[in-house]
Amino acid sequence: MIPACDGLAKLMQHITAKIMINVIGDIFLIIFILLWKQI
């Protein structure tokens, strides 16, 4: 049995990782668009 608090910590870590990946992806997309418009 996994303790509830440990399971919740794992879930929060997973959600945080997904959010970070999405944010980094959005930042790269914005930078790419800004650079592309300058050409």
N, C-alpha and C positions, 0 to 999 in steps of 0.2 A: 504493500500500500504506500502510495506517495502522499505525504502530508499536504493538506489543502494549501498552506502558505507556500510550500515549495512549488507546487503545481502552478499557483498564481504567479509566482516570481518568474518561472519559466515562460509562462504565457506573456507576461509583460515584456520580458526580454525579447521574445519572438516578435511581438507587435512593434516594439521600439526599433528593432532591426529593419522590419519592413518599412516603417515610416522613414527611417534614415536613408534607405536605398531609394525610396520614392522621391525624397527631397533632393538628394544628390542628382538623381536623374533629371528632375525638373530644372535644377540649377544649370546642369550641362546643356540642356535643351535651350534655355534662355540665352546662355552665352553663345551657343552655336547660331541662334537666330540673330542676335545682335551683331556678331561678326559677319554673318552672311549679308546682312543689310548694308554693312559698310563697304562691301566689295562693289 
